[in-house]
């Protein structure tokens, strides 16, 4: 769903965010969102690395 936004949609979202939050708060909000996304990716990567791989024994029938 998010992949269907495109460049015009992203520009519209940025303009709306600029109007709502103002130019002083926008860098802080972007930094916070980036930090949250980075932390989420690191935690999911850790979960995926910790999970055991499924074992599928080869069965000959």
N, C-alpha and C positions, 0 to 999 in steps of 0.2 A: 504494500500500500504506500509506504513512504517512498519507494523507488519510482513511483509514478508522478512525483511532484514536479520535477523538472526545474530549470533555471528560473522561469518567470514565477513559479510558485515560491521558490526560495527567496527571491527578491521581495515578493509581497509579504512573506513572513517576517523578513528582516525589517521592512518598513513599518509594519504593524508593531513589532517589538520595540523599534526605535521610538515610535509615538507613545506607546504605553509606558515604557520604562525610562525613557530619556537617554541622552547621550552619555551622561555621567555613570549611570548604573549598568549600561549594556556591556562594557568590558568585564565587570565583576561577574555578571550573570553568565557570560560566555566562558569565563575562566572556571567558574563553579561547575558548569555543565560539562566542560572538558575533563575536569578532575573526577567528577562522578562517573563519566563514561570510561575513563582510564581504569578506575578502581573496579568497575563492573567487569571489564574485560579481563583484568588480572585475576579476579576471583573466579570467574567462569573458566579461565585457563587452568587455574589450580585445581578446580573440581574435575575437569576433564582429564588432567594428568593423573589424578589420584584414583580415578575409577578403573577397576580392572577390565581388561579387554575380554569380550565374550569368547568363550571357548567352544568351538564347534569341532568335535571329533569327526574325522573322516569316516563315514559309514559307507561300506561297500554293500550294495544290495544287488 
